């Protein structure tokens, strides 16, 4: 099974910064990234691709937790098929959600969809919080 980590948090909480750091580390892992942006122009992809050769799949114009959840399932299925065919070499997947996403429905896909559950193991949901605004966001 391919381990998957969901990286979530409000806009500006540091998701892309953390992901860039993970991709830049010398840990020996090959990581496929599924990045969800709510707008057509993907700024984060430009930041991430500069220093890494990892597989990055962009999902735009919708929230991964609702309007494009079917696209997430198709993207994961495509990654699994590529890995089986030997055209993709990855040790894990990181899903970076848009700052508007609710990670619950994204996580649910790993338990409700048999195709996903047979190939992928959700190992963590990491939620980043901007300390300056944490009090108001928790309310």
C-alpha positions as CSV (number, residue, x, y, z in Angstrom):
1,X,0.0,0.0,0.0
2,X,1.1,3.5,-0.8
3,X,1.1,5.8,2.3
4,X,-0.7,9.1,2.0
5,X,-0.5,12.2,4.1
6,X,-3.1,15.0,3.9
7,X,-1.6,18.5,4.5
8,X,-4.2,21.0,5.4
9,X,-4.7,24.4,7.1
10,X,-6.1,27.8,6.5
11,X,-4.8,30.1,3.8
12,X,-1.4,31.4,4.7
13,X,-0.7,28.8,7.4
14,X,2.5,27.5,5.8
15,X,1.3,24.4,3.9
16,X,3.4,25.1,0.8
17,X,6.4,26.2,2.8
18,X,6.3,22.9,4.7
19,X,5.8,20.9,1.6
20,X,8.7,22.6,-0.2
21,X,10.9,21.8,2.8
22,X,9.8,18.1,2.8
23,X,10.5,17.8,-1.0
24,X,13.9,19.5,-0.6
25,X,15.1,17.2,2.2
26,X,17.6,14.4,1.6
27,X,15.3,11.6,2.9
28,X,15.6,9.3,-0.1
29,X,11.9,9.1,-0.6
30,X,10.1,9.7,-3.9
31,X,6.9,11.7,-3.2
32,X,4.0,12.3,-5.5
33,X,2.1,15.5,-4.7
34,X,-1.6,16.2,-5.3
35,X,-2.1,19.9,-4.9
36,X,-5.6,21.4,-4.7
37,X,-5.9,25.1,-5.7
38,X,-9.2,26.9,-5.7
39,X,-8.1,29.3,-8.5
40,X,-7.0,28.5,-12.0
41,X,-3.5,30.0,-11.7
42,X,-1.5,27.7,-9.5
43,X,1.1,29.8,-7.7
44,X,2.2,27.0,-5.4
45,X,3.1,24.7,-8.3
46,X,5.7,27.3,-9.5
47,X,7.2,27.5,-6.0
48,X,7.4,23.7,-5.6
49,X,8.7,22.7,-9.1
50,X,11.7,25.0,-9.0
51,X,13.7,22.7,-6.8
52,X,12.3,19.2,-7.2
53,X,11.6,16.6,-9.8
54,X,8.7,15.0,-7.9
55,X,5.4,14.1,-9.5
56,X,3.0,17.0,-9.0
57,X,-0.7,16.7,-9.9
58,X,-2.7,20.0,-9.9
59,X,-6.4,20.0,-9.2
60,X,-7.9,23.5,-9.8
61,X,-11.2,25.3,-9.7
62,X,-12.8,23.5,-6.9
63,X,-12.4,22.3,-3.4
64,X,-11.0,18.8,-3.1
65,X,-13.4,18.1,-0.2
66,X,-16.5,18.6,-2.3
67,X,-16.8,19.6,-5.9
68,X,-13.8,17.7,-7.2
69,X,-13.7,14.8,-4.9
70,X,-14.2,12.5,-7.9
71,X,-11.1,14.0,-9.4
72,X,-9.1,13.1,-6.3
73,X,-10.2,9.4,-6.7
74,X,-9.3,9.4,-10.3
75,X,-5.9,11.0,-9.6
76,X,-5.1,8.4,-6.9
77,X,-6.3,5.6,-9.2
78,X,-4.0,7.0,-12.0
79,X,-1.0,7.1,-9.6
80,X,-1.7,3.5,-8.5
81,X,-1.9,2.4,-12.1
82,X,1.3,4.2,-13.1
83,X,3.1,2.6,-10.1
84,X,1.9,-0.9,-11.1
85,X,2.9,-0.3,-14.7
86,X,6.4,0.8,-13.6
87,X,6.0,4.3,-15.1
88,X,5.9,6.0,-11.8
89,X,8.4,5.5,-8.9
90,X,7.0,6.9,-5.7
91,X,7.2,5.9,-2.1
92,X,4.3,8.1,-0.8
93,X,1.7,10.7,-1.7
94,X,1.2,14.0,-0.1
95,X,-2.2,15.8,-0.7
96,X,-2.0,19.5,-0.1
97,X,-5.6,20.9,0.3
98,X,-6.7,24.4,-0.5
99,X,-7.0,26.6,2.5
100,X,-10.7,26.4,2.2
101,X,-11.0,22.6,2.4
102,X,-12.5,20.5,5.1
103,X,-10.1,17.5,5.4
104,X,-12.8,15.2,6.8
105,X,-14.3,14.3,3.4
106,X,-10.9,13.9,1.8
107,X,-9.9,11.5,4.6
108,X,-13.2,9.7,4.2
109,X,-12.4,8.8,0.6
110,X,-9.7,6.4,1.9
111,X,-12.3,4.5,3.9
112,X,-15.3,4.7,1.7
113,X,-13.9,4.1,-1.7
114,X,-12.7,0.4,-2.1
115,X,-10.4,1.2,-5.0
116,X,-8.6,3.8,-3.0
117,X,-8.6,1.7,0.2
118,X,-7.0,-1.3,-1.6
119,X,-4.1,0.8,-2.9
120,X,-3.5,3.6,-0.4
121,X,-3.1,3.9,3.4
122,X,-3.9,7.3,5.0
123,X,-1.2,7.6,7.5
124,X,-1.6,11.2,8.7
125,X,-3.5,14.4,8.5
126,X,-1.3,17.3,9.3
127,X,-3.1,20.6,10.0
128,X,-1.0,23.8,10.1
129,X,-2.1,26.8,12.0
130,X,-0.9,30.4,11.7
131,X,-0.1,31.2,15.4
132,X,-0.9,34.9,14.9
133,X,-4.5,34.1,14.0
134,X,-5.0,30.7,15.8
135,X,-7.2,32.1,18.6
136,X,-9.7,33.5,16.2
137,X,-9.6,30.5,13.9
138,X,-10.2,28.1,16.7
139,X,-13.3,30.1,17.7
